[in-house]
Each structure stands twice: as C-alpha cells, then as structure tokens.
C-alpha cells in the first residue's frame, strides 16, 4: 500500500524556479503524532461549538474569526 496517496500539505515558501525540475521536502508524521494532532483539532472544534458530540459537518465551517477555523481547515483540507 502506498502511504503517500492521501496527505495534507501547506506551502510555506514559493519562489521562481529557472530549472526544469522541482524539489520538495516532505515530513511524514508518525501515527502517534498524527493521532495527537487529530485529537487537538477535534477538541478545538468541540470547544468552538460548545457541544460534547457535535456533528461538525452538519453545521458547516466556523466563522473566520472563530478559534476553530484553523482546525476546520486542516481536517477538511482536500
């Protein structure tokens, strides 16, 4: 199984490239690190909606000024 099929990434620097090739540094999280990150994101969403078992997808993304906006963007990144 190819573990690189599904991932979320963030562009941190963009610059002009005169070469015909591109380079990228990719950092994969260990499963334990990934699980910790997901728990933090879910907690952020839970606190924003102030419900214990909130079905976030039914409510849509939080408002832009809500603390959970970053968590929402990370979880629903395509």
Secondary structure as GFF3:
##gff-version 3
##sequence-region A 1 78
A	DSSP	alpha_helix	31	49	.	.	.	ID=ss1
A	DSSP	alpha_helix	56	59	.	.	.	ID=ss2
A	DSSP	alpha_helix	69	75	.	.	.	ID=ss3
###
